[in-house]
Amino acid sequence: MEIGVDIVEISRIRAIYERFGAVFMRKILTEAEIDQCLSKPDPVASLAGRFAAKEAVSKALGSGIARSLSWRSIEVLNDDAGKPVVSLHCPDPPRRISISISHDRHSAIAMALVEPA
């Protein structure tokens, strides 16, 4: 098993979003993720949480965001109960990835646990 964690300042993500808007969202998120973020009371806080989650997953995989693993190849969606669920769109994905995301007014944090195949 491998773990990864990441924390981001929501104000940093908000500044990038205010500058680049939908272009930034489309670079980082899949269409389904964009839909879920835009359905939230504060879409930028949700975007920050997914940003942190993708960083945490990439750290747990040991690759970081690189050529073989792009922002959009990691998809973080919420199930019907609201639990975040990770899907990897890449060759030979791990058997299971568990994720936890939290945020307050200032920061978003995520932790990922990867179980190899």
C-alpha positions in Angstrom: 0.0 0.0 0.0 1.1 3.5 -0.7 -0.3 6.8 0.6 -0.3 10.4 -0.7 -1.5 13.6 0.8 -1.9 17.1 -0.5 -3.2 20.4 0.9 -4.0 23.6 -1.1 -5.0 27.1 -0.2 -8.5 27.7 -1.6 -7.6 31.4 -2.2 -4.8 30.2 -4.6 -7.2 28.1 -6.6 -9.8 30.8 -6.5 -7.3 33.3 -8.0 -6.4 30.9 -10.8 -10.0 30.2 -11.5 -10.9 33.9 -11.5 -8.1 34.6 -14.0 -8.6 31.6 -16.3 -12.2 30.4 -15.5 -13.5 27.5 -17.5 -10.1 27.0 -19.3 -8.5 26.1 -15.9 -11.4 23.8 -15.0 -11.2 21.9 -18.3 -7.4 21.5 -17.9 -7.8 19.9 -14.4 -11.3 18.2 -14.5 -13.3 15.9 -16.6 -16.7 17.0 -17.8 -18.4 14.9 -15.1 -16.2 16.5 -12.4 -17.0 20.0 -13.8 -20.7 19.2 -13.5 -20.4 18.1 -9.9 -18.3 21.1 -9.0 -20.7 23.6 -10.6 -23.6 22.0 -8.7 -22.0 22.9 -5.3 -22.7 26.1 -3.4 -19.0 27.1 -3.8 -17.7 25.4 -6.9 -14.1 26.7 -6.3 -13.9 24.9 -2.9 -15.0 21.7 -4.7 -12.4 22.3 -7.4 -9.7 22.8 -4.8 -10.7 19.6 -3.1 -10.4 17.7 -6.4 -7.1 19.4 -7.2 -5.7 18.2 -3.8 -7.2 14.7 -4.4 -5.5 14.3 -7.8 -2.2 15.5 -6.3 -2.6 13.0 -3.4 -3.4 10.1 -5.8 -0.4 11.0 -8.0 1.9 11.1 -5.0 0.6 7.7 -3.8 1.2 6.3 -7.2 4.8 7.6 -7.1 4.6 9.4 -10.4 3.2 12.9 -9.7 1.4 14.5 -12.6 3.6 13.5 -15.5 3.2 12.4 -19.2 1.9 9.0 -18.2 -0.6 10.5 -15.7 -2.5 13.6 -16.6 -4.9 15.7 -14.5 -7.8 14.3 -16.5 -6.7 10.7 -16.2 -7.5 10.9 -12.5 -11.3 11.3 -12.0 -12.8 12.1 -8.6 -16.6 11.9 -8.5 -19.0 11.6 -5.6 -21.3 8.6 -5.3 -24.9 8.9 -4.3 -24.0 9.2 -0.6 -21.5 11.9 -1.3 -18.4 9.8 -0.8 -15.6 10.7 -3.2 -14.6 7.8 -5.6 -11.5 7.7 -7.8 -11.3 6.3 -11.2 -8.0 6.1 -13.2 -8.1 6.3 -16.9 -4.7 4.8 -17.7 -3.2 1.4 -18.5 -2.8 -1.0 -15.6 -4.7 0.9 -12.9 -4.2 -0.2 -9.3 -6.7 -2.5 -7.8 -8.2 0.1 -5.5 -7.8 3.7 -4.6 -9.5 5.1 -1.5 -9.7 8.8 -1.0 -10.8 11.3 1.7 -11.2 15.0 1.0 -12.0 17.9 3.4 -12.0 21.6 3.3 -12.7 24.6 5.4 -12.8 28.3 4.4 -9.0 28.4 3.8 -7.7 25.1 2.7 -8.6 21.8 1.0 -6.8 18.6 1.9 -7.0 15.1 0.5 -5.4 11.8 1.4 -5.2 8.8 -1.0 -4.5 5.1 -0.3 -3.5 3.0 -3.2 -3.6 -0.8 -3.1 -1.5 -2.2 -6.0 -3.0 -4.8 -8.4 
